[in-house]
Amino acid sequence: MRDCIFCRIVAGEIPSDEVYEDECYYAFRDINPKAPVHILVITKEHIGGVAEMEGHEELLGGLVTTGVKLAEELGITDAGYRMVINQGADGGQSVPHVHLHVLGGRPLSWPPG
């Protein structure tokens, strides 16, 4: 989708601090981190949000397992970490492209917001 900032990042039109890439996913450091480690894992295929993932269950599962793998690689698994998928404006989704936040590197409070 041409006007989607995440699609433009995947296409290399907008720079990012890449952490991981494979045929289905792209991960990069959040430009406004909420923790010492704050990675976004996005699908390369444009899907507006988690509510639109019906028929893409395998892709959704891979999003989560990619997040787990990155948490391990970034060394935040011992103390714990948080993975978040926001849906819609009231849910905190600021970019209408499904993405997973992986946060860690400090104690995370609850509730988040």
N, C-alpha and C positions, 0 to 999 in steps of 0.2 A: 504494500500500500504506500503510495508515494508521499502522503502527508504524515505518515507515522514516524515519529522520531526514532523508535526502536528499529523499524525496518530500514531506516536510513543509516543507523549505526551498523547493522548487519551488512549492508551494502558497501560500507566503507566510506560513505559520504560525510559522516560526522565522526570525528575521532572519539575513541574511548580507550580506557585503560584495560585492555583485554586480559582476562584470567584464563579463559578456556574457550575452545571452539571444537565442535564436531559437525556432523552432517545435519543434526536436528536442533542444536542448542548453541547459544553464544552467551558467555558470561563476562561481566566487566565490573569494575569497581564503581559504586554509586558516587556521583559527583557531589552529593550532599549527605555524607555518611552519618548514621545515627549510632554507630559503634566503631571501635577500632578496625574491625573487619565488617564490611558491608558490601556484599556482592549481589548483583542482579543476574539472575539466570533467565534468559528469554528464549522463547521458541523462535526458530528462524522463520517458520510459517506464521503469517499474521493471523492471530486469533484474538479477538477483542478482549476477552476476559475468561476467567475460569467458568463462568456461567455458559460460555459457548463451546465448552470442551466435549460435549456429547459427541460420540463418534471418534474422539481423539483420546480415549482413555489411556492408551499405551504412551502417547506423547506426554500426557499429564503425569503418569507414573515415572517416566524418564526424566521429567523436569525435577521431580523430588529426588530421585536417586542421583542425578547430577549434582544437586545441591549438597547431598550427603557426601559425595565423593570430594567435592571442593572443600567442604568443612574439614574433612580429614587432611587433605593436601595443605590447607592453610593453618593447620595445627590448632583448631579451636574445639576439637571433640572432647578432650579430657575434662574441661571445666563446663562444657555445655554450650549450646548455641540455639538460636531461634530461626525458624523458617516461616515466612509469612507470604500469603497470597491475598492481596486485597481485591475486592470486586466492587466496581461502581464508585461513584464520587463519595457517597456517604461512608463507604467502606475504606476510603483512603486511596483508591486507585487514581493516580494522577496521569498515567499514560494508558490509553485504551489498547493495550497489547498485553496478553497474558505474560506475567513474569513472577518470579519467585525471589524474595529477599532472603539472603542468608546473612545473619548478624551474629557477631560474637566478639570475644576478646575483652569483655568486661561483664560484670553482673547486669542482667537485664531485668528491669522492674515489671510489675504487673499491677493493674492493667496498663497496656501500652499507650493508650491515648484517649 
